[in-house]
Amino acid sequence: MLNVITPSETKERLLKAIGAIEKNDPRLREELRRIRRSDKFLDEARSLEGFGGALENMDGGMALETIVLRVGRPVLEIHDSTAVLEFRDVESAVWRDKLTKAQNLLTPAITAVGRIELENDPRFDWVGTGWLIDRDLIVTNRHVAEVFSEKRGNGSNFVFKTGKGGMPVRGFIDFLEEAGRTDALTFQFAEVLHIEPSPGPDMALIRVRPSRIDRMPDHIKLSAVTPQRQQDVAVVGYPARDSRIPDQQLMLNIFGDVYDKKRLAPGQIIASSANELQHDCSTLGGNSGSVILDLKTCEAVGLHFAGRFLEANYAVPAAIIDQRANKWRGKPTTVKRKEDIDDDTTGGPNPGNSTDYTSIQIPAPATGASTSFTIPIQVTVTVGGAAAQAQVGHNGHPMAVGEEGEAFITEANPDDYNDRTGYDPHFLDTEVPLPILLPHSKRKDILKLTGSDESELKYTHFSVMMSKSRRQCFFSACNIDGLTSVSMKRGAWRLDPRIAVNAQIMKECYGNPPKFSRGHMTRREDPIWGTKAAARQGNDDSMHVTNTVPQMQSMNGGIWLELENYALQNARKDDMRISVFTGPIFKTNDPIRFGVKIPLAFWKVIAFIHDETGELCATGYSISQKSFLPEEEFIFGEHSTAQKPISWIEAQTGLSFGDLAELDPLNTSEESFEMPLESLQQIRFF
């Protein structure tokens, strides 16, 4: 969903974007300053006033900035695979010089970029951009390929969807589709080789059928060099008119009312990491799948997949494309640097990977049954079978010692919990209620307290809602007071007497590797605040197994573990309060390990009054603990944290967070969006 951006927000984004351009390119800064002093462009700016949208009620100076942006980040037409160095009445000597120097290398690269077109599709004639990375192999975005293709059953093969008249949709790529040109250079798709599963990189690989008549363009070389910040690049693709852009007149000023045709838009890299690039070239929705070219070498440095209006655009780095593509073209990966090795979720064979995969058997201690799975190392596992020993806890409740030596408090009185008030929706001085499960099928799966219609398990400073079928929580919601927080040693694990013992996972999948750890949903330290008695009770309550979900032993660390602390640092300094919701993403096809369905991904939503704005803010996050081996064999592998739209979390879980989704700064993404986090400073709170 795209929120409407107000005129004042548009002005702010416009000035910020131009300020960044001027800061990063001294030559361009001087050129833009000259434009501001030009009588010609001052007159044009005055003529722009009163067109409506974000330009309505702008003074001439603000309208002039839209012209400045058009010069600083132009969008050029392409004729005969050559960028037309005409800048729509506003000459940019800087970009003319840069593009002229790159012209000989740019032309063959531009030729290898095409528009993805469909036949028999009931909705679309074309859906995005693709480009050749080998003689008959093109790359585009996952969200583009999924329009016309889908996976067949549980295998790794993809088929074209059924279209009009029951006929299969057919896909093509046209390497022309230039403004003022009616001829075509079209090749039909032979097969969809791979669509990267979410939450992996937004990319897909498609084999193109050669033609007996037309010669296919030469492919674009993937750069083996990580692009640097402020590096000059150009996006080549097919921007489409986008009704979601909040200011149509501003879009018209930048793109010149030429849509659906091949265009070139120069700009710079503004952020670079092993997993994602950010650039500031001018793009629209049809640019999904566009190539990002290094203007010095005209090699591809990335695959454009998403953008935020007047802020930033996002791309899959070339190293990741190269790694995925080599599994289908049978060549070793050319990029060997450690930072370019990405989470492998393709499900295809990896010829460049010399790791041996060994199948092992894990005996179940109680039943004698075994579980077989494949892991990329050779492992010998011995599981002990010592009987549990009875002990007595510090509060007099019986305790049990499990196979790994963990202590459990196995009995308690439900009446002991009568003083627990749970999550407080008014904790932030503005109501932030618990999320609500919307699908009827999921509401039926909510576990109620024994002998009660209540489903909220209230603890000290947090609450939990349980799933009957999964015996794990749908979510845990916690209030955190950073001013009165204290540290305490952890206690024993606890079962909750208010629900049946067999509705809780005590052991089964938990233990030393290869079993899982008990991953706290509400972190153990989060409810430890307030009076000494309340803090102690919060510490004890956090150790209930109802507040845990199976996770990899190493998962609960890094940025994921620090999200709450970073939010507290940004919360209003006079009270330092935040509310946090955390839970798993349950899927029907989650793998079963040690008799328990294991969720593959987790989410988190954090709400607080921001110290800088004084307003309630809300942000969402996800982390995955999955990767796939050939033949869809499941293993637990790499995991990374990403900032995600709260609306995405709602779609994945069936939960509704009410007004929080509207406060989310990522709620204005124009295209498929996520923001992998390598540092806490990347987080956007507003």
N, C-alpha and C positions, 0 to 999 in steps of 0.2 A: 504494500500500500504506500502511496506517495502522498505525504502531507502537503498542503498548499503553503508555499513559502511566502511570507508577507513581504511587502515592498521594502520595509526597513531591513529585513533579513537579506533580501536580494542585494541591496546597496552594500551591506556589510560584507557579503561574500565577494561581490564584484571588486570592491576596494582591496580586500585582502588578497584576492587572486592577482590583481595587477601589482600590488606591493611586492608579492613574492617573485613575480616575473622580473621586476626592476632590480630587486636585490640580487638575483642569481645571474643576471646578464648585464654587465655595465654598458656594453655597446647598445643593447636594445633600450636600456634605461635612457640614454641620451636621445635616442631616436624618438621615444615616446614623449619625452619632455618637449621636443621640437613640435610635435603634433599638437600638443596642448596650447602652444603659442600661435598656431596657424589660424589666420582669419578664415580660411576655407573650411576648416573642420569645426571651428567655433560656430559658423553659420549652419553647418550640417547638424551639429548638436542641438541648436535651437529648433531646427525643423523636426527633430525627434520628440520634442516635448509634447505631451498630450496624447500619445498613442495608446495609453492604457497600460495595464499590467504594472510591472515594477517601475516603468518609466513615467507613469502618471505622477504628476506633481513633483517630478525631479526638476532641479534647476539645470541651467545649461551645462554647468560643470559636471554634474552626475551623468547627463546624457553623453557628454564628451568622453567619459570614461568607458562607455560601451564601444566607442570608436577605437579608443586606445587598446581595449582588449582584442578587438578585431585585428589590429595590427600586431599586437604582441603574440597572439595565438591564432593565426589565420587558418582558414580552411580553403584549399585550392582545388580547382577542377583539374581533371586529368583527361588529356586528349592524346590518343595513339600511344598510351602507356607512358606519357611524359607529363610531368606536373607543369601546368600553365602558370607561369610566374607573373600573374596579374592579380593584384590585391584589392580589386573592387574599389577603386578610387583612392585607396590609401596605400601608397607605396611604402614597402619596408625594404630599405636597402640592406639591412642586416640579414633578413631571411633570404632575400634575393641572392646575396653573396654566398650564403651557406648552401642553399639549394643548387645554385649553379655549379659550385665546386663538386657537389655530390651527383650531378645529373647523369653522368655516364654509368655509374653504379646503380643509381636509383631506377633507371628505366627497366632493366631486366627484372629487378625485384618487384616493381609495380605490376609487371606483366603476369607474375605468378600468383597474384591475388584475385580472387573471384567472388561473385555473389552466389550464395546457395539458394537455388530455386527448386520449387516443388511442383509436381503434377499429380492431380487427383486428391490433393489435400483440400478439405472443405473450408478451411479458414485462411490459408496463406498462399500467396504466389511465391514469396521468398521470405527467408527467415534470418539471414545473417551473412557473415563473411567467413571465407575459408582461404587457405593458401597452401601451396605445395611445399613440403619439406623433403620429398624424395620424388623420383620420376613419376610415380602414380599414387602418391600418398599425401592427403591433405589433413590439416589440423583445423579444428574449430572448437567451439565451446560445448561443454556437456549440455547446457540448457538450450543450445541450438539443435544439437543432434537428437535430443529427447523429444523434439516436436514431431519428428517423422520416423523415429526408430525406437525399438524397445527390446529388452532382453527376452529371449525365448526360454520359458520355464526357469529351471534352476541352473541351467548351463551357462556357458560363456559366449554363446552365439547371439547375435543381434539380427532382428528382422525389421523390415519396413512395415509400418503400421497400415491397417486397412483404411482406405480412403473412400472417396465418392463411388457409389455404385458397387461397393464391395471389392473394388480393385485396390491393389496395394499402392501406397504412395510411392512415387518415384522421385529420386533426388538427382539434381544436376548441379554443376558449377559452371558459371559463365564468366570467363576471364576478361570480358569487356564491360558491357553495361556502363558506358561512359556518357557524359552529358552531350547531347546533340548527335548521338550515334545510334543507328538502328540495327547494325549487324551484330552478330554474336560469335563467340568462341566457346562452345558448350560441350561438356563431357558428362556422361552419365555416371552416377555412383554404381560401382560394382557390389560393394559390401561395406557395412559398418563394422570395422574391426574391433573397436574398443570405445566404450563410454566410461570414463573414470567415475567410479561410484562416489557419491557424496559421503563424507565431507572432504574428499580428496580434491586435487586441483581441477578447476572447471575446464576440462578439455575432452576432446573426442578425436578419434582417428578414423578416416574413411578412405577406402581404396577406390580409385577412379578408373573407369574402363577406358583404355586408349581408343583413339579413333583412326580408321583407315584413311580418312581424308585430311583431318587437321592435325598439326603437330602440337603436342602439349608443351606449354612453356617450360623453361628450365626452372628447377626448384630453387628456393631461397635457402642459403646456408644458415644453419643455426650457430649463433655465436658461442664460442667456448670461453668467453671472457665475461665475468660478472660486471654489468653496467654500474657506473658510478653516479652518485648524485650530481646534478647539474650537467649531465651528459646530454648533448643534443640528439634528439630522436625524431622520428616522424611516424605517425599512424597512417596506414593505408587501409581503407575499408569503405563501407557503404552506409553512411549515416542516414537514418530515416526520420521523417517528421515525427515528433514525439509529443502527443497531446498531454503527456504527464508533466512536461516541463512547465514550471509555474509561470514563466513569462514568455509567451509565444513571440512577442515582438523582439525581445532580446535574442531568442533563438534565430529569428529571421535575420537580424543584424549580423550575426556571426556566420551563419551558414548560407545566407544569400538566396534563400528560397530554391535551392537546388538539393533535392533529396533523392534517395534510392540509387544514386549513381556513385561511381568510384571517385573518391576524394583523397587528398593528402593533407594531413594536419601536422605541422611541426610543433615541437615543444621540447620539454626536458624531463629527465628522470628526477623525481623529487624524493624518492626513498627506494632503497634496494636491500633485499635480503635473500637468503637462499630459497625461501618459500613464496615470495611475492615481490612484485615491482609496483611502484606507484609513479604515474606520470601526469603531466598537466596539459596534454594535447586536447584540442576541442573535439569531443565525441558525442554521439547520440546512441539511442538503442540499437539501430542497425549496425553499429560498429562492433557488436558482439562477434568475436572471432577474428578481429582485425590483427594484422601483423604490426609489431613495433620494431622499426628499423633504426639501427645505429647510423647516423648520418655520415660518419667517417668511413665505415666499411660497407654499409648497406646490408649487413648481416642482421638476422632476426635476433633481437634480445628478449622478446616476450610476445605473449598472446593476450590481447586485451579481453577482459571478461566483464567488467563492471565499472560504473562511474557514479559519482555524486556531483550534482549540479554545482558548477563554479567552485568545486573544492578539490577533488582528486579523482583519478582513474586508476584501475587496478589491473594487473596482468600476471599471468603465469610465466615465470622465468624460462628462458630457452633451455637451460640445463635440465629442467624437469621434463620438458617436451622431448628433449633428446633421449633422456633415460627411458621414458615410456615408449617412444617410437622404436627404439632399438630392439624391443622385445618382439616387434612385428616385422622388422626388416632384416633381422638375423645378423646384425653387426654388433661388435662390442661397443659399450658406451665410451664416447670420446672424452667426456668430462669426468675426471677422476677425483676432483677436489672433495674433501670431506663435507664441506658446507653445502654441496650440491646433491648429496645423497638424501633423498626425500622418502617419506613414508610410502612403502610399496603397497598400494591397494588395488593393483590392476587385475590380479587374478590370472595373468598370463605368464608364460615361462620367461625366465630372465637368463638369456645365454651368457651374460657377462657376470653372473653371480656364481661363484665357485663353491658356495656353502652347501654342504651335504645335509639333506633332510632325513631325519631318522624317526621312525614310528616307535613309540614306547607304550607300554601298558602300565597303568596306575591301578593297583589293587585297591578296592574299597575295604577298609578295615573291618567293618561290621558284617557285610553281606558276602564278601568274597567275590563280588562282581568286579569287572574292570572297565576302564575307559581308555580308548585308544585315540591319540591325536598326534599330529606331526609338528615338530618344532625344528628350527634351523640350526640345531646343534646336536651333538651326540651326548645323551644324558643317561646316567644310571640312577634310578630313584628307589630308595628303600623306605617304606612306610612302616613305622612301629605299630604294635598292637597292644600297648599296655592298657590295662583297665583303668578307668577313671577312679580317682581317690576322693573320698569325702573330706571336706574341711568346713570350718565355721568362719564366716566373715566377721568384720569388725562390728557390724550391727546385729549380730546374732543370727542372721539368715544363713541357712545351709548353703555351702558352696561346693562346686565340683571342679576338678582339675581335668581338662581335656587332654587329648593325645599330645598336643604341643606344649603342655604345661600351663595353658591359660586358665585362669580362675573365673568361675561363673557363680553369680548369686542366683540360685534356681528357684527360690520361693520368697514371696513377699505377700503383703495383704493389700488388696485393692483400695481399702479405706486409707492406706498410708498416702495415697495420691490425691486426696480430697482438697489439699491446700495448693495444688498446682494450678496456676492460672494460665499457663501456656503463652502463646504468641499474643502480643498486644497490638491490635490494628491501629491504635491511636498513639503509638510510641513516638512517632515523629511529629506530633502536634498537627498532623493532617492525616486523614484516614487512609491507611494502606491495608485493605482487607486481605484475607487469605485467598489464594487463587481458587477457582471453581472448576471442577471437571464438567465439561459440557456434553460429550457423547454419552448417550444413554447406556451403551454397552459398558463404558468405563465406570459410570456411576453405579451400576449393578455390582461392580467388582470392588467397591469400597468396603473395607472391613469395619464393622461396627463393634463397639465395646460390648463385652459379654453382658447380656441382660439389659441392654440400653439401645436407644436409637441414635446415640451420639457416635460420631466417627472420628472426632478430633482427639488424638491422644495428647493431652496437655502435660507438659513438663515445666520445669523452671526456666522461664525466658524463651521457650521454644515449644513448637507443636509439630506433630507428625500425623500424616494420613497414610494408612496402609492399604495395600492391594491384597485381596484374598487369594487370587490365583498365583501371584508371584511371591507372596510372603515377604515382600520388601515394600518400602514406602514409596508412594507416589511423589511425595515431597516432604521436606522438613523446612519449617519456617522459624526464623530466629530473630529476636531483637538483641542488638549488641550496644552496650554503653561503654565507649572507650575510656571515659574519664574514671570509672570505678572498676575497671577490669583488673583482675589479679591472676597470678599463676598458682597452680596446684598440681601435685602429682596425680597421675591417673589412678583410678580405682579398678575394681573388678568389673567384668562384663555382667550385664543384668538382663533377665527376661522380664517382660512387663506382665504383671498378674491380671491386668484388666482385659486381656485377650488370651485366647487359648494358646498353650505352649506350642501346639503343632501349627500355629499360624505364624510362627517366628522361626528364623533360621539360626540355630544355636551353633552347629558345627558344619557338618556335611561338606560344603565347598571351601571352608576356611581352614587355614593352616600354613605350614611352610611351603615354599615353592615345590611343585608347580600349582599348588592350591592358591587361593586368593586371600588377600587381607580384608579385614572389615573396614571398608572405607566410610568414614563419618560423612554424613550429609551435612548436618550442622556440625561444624568443627568442634572438637572437644573443648577448646579454650573459649569459644564464643559465649556460652551462657554463664561463664564464671565471672560474675560481677555483682555489685550491690553490697548488701550487708555480708558479714562473714558467714552467717548461716545460709543466706541465699546463694552466695558464691559456692559454698560447699555442696549445697543441694544441686546447683546447676552442673557442677563437675560430675557428681554421681549420676545425674539424669542423662548426661551426654553419653554415658557408657551403655545405654540400653541398645540391644541388638536391633530394635525397631528403627534406630537412627543410622543403621549401616546398610551398605549394599556391597556386593562383591566387586573388588577392584584389584588391579595389578599391584603387586607389592610396592613398586616404585612410583605409582601414578600420582598419589596425593602429595605432590611437591611442586617446586618451581613456581611459575606465575600463578597457576591455579590455586595454590595454597596461600598466596600473598594477596589475592584480590580483595578480601575483606580488610586487611591491614591498609592497603592503598586507599580504599574507599574511606576508611576512618581518617586518614591523613587529609582528605579533601572535604570531609564533612564539616559542618558548622563548628567552629572552634569552641564555642561556649558550652556545647553539650556533647559533641562527638558521638552522635547516635546514628546507627544505620539499621536497616531491616534487610535480611537476606533470605532468599528462597533457593533451595537446592534440591535436585532430584535426578533420577535416571530417566533415560528415554527408553521406554518399553516397546519392543517390536515383537510381532508374532513369530518371526523367524530367528529370534535371538538364540544363540547356540546353548546347548545343555552341557554343562560340565559338572561332574560329581553329583549328578542328580538335580542340579539347580539351573534354571535359565539365567544366563549372565547378560546383563545389559552392556551394549557396546559403547554407549555414549552417555554423557551427563551434561546437565545444564545448571546455570546459576543466574539469578536475577537479584540485583542489589539496588536498593532505593535509599536515598538520604537527602537531607537539605544541604545543598552545595554551599560551601563557605563563600565562594566568589560571587555567586548569583543570588543567594538567599532563597532559591527556589527548589522545589522537589525535583530530583532527577532520578532516572531509572535506566539501567543498562543490563544487557544480557550477555551471557558467555556460554561456551560449550567446550567440552574436551572429549576426545575419542580415545578408545583403547583397543582399536581393531586394526588388523591388516589381513590380507588374504593370500593363500598359497594356491598353486595350480589345482584344478578340479574343485574349486570353491572350498578347499580344506581350510578350516578356520584356525588361526592362532591369535594370541594377543601380542601386539607389537608396539610400535611407536605411538606416542600420544603428544598432542600439542593443544594449547589453549587458543581460542579465537573469540573475539567479540562478535556477537551475533545479534540480529534484530530480535527483540522480544516477540514480535509477531511470528518469527520462525520457530521459536520455542513453543509458542502456543499451537502452531500447526503440527509440530512433532509430538506433542504430549497430550493434546486435547484439553489443556488447561486454559483458562481465561484469567488474565491479570488485570482486567478492567482498564482503567485509565493509564496504567503504567506503560502500556504499549504505545500510547500516544506521546508520552514524554521521552521515549527512546530516541537518541540522536541518529540512530541507524534506520529509523523508520522512514526516512526520506530517500532511501536508495532507489535509483532508477532502474538498476539491473540487478541480476543475481549478486548477492553481496555477503561477504564475511570478511573479517579483518584478523588474520592470524597475528598473535601477539608474541613478539620476541622480547619486549620490555614493557613494564607497567606504564611507562610514559606514553605509550602508543594509545592508551585507552582514551576514548572520547566520552566525556560525561555530558556535554551539551554542544 
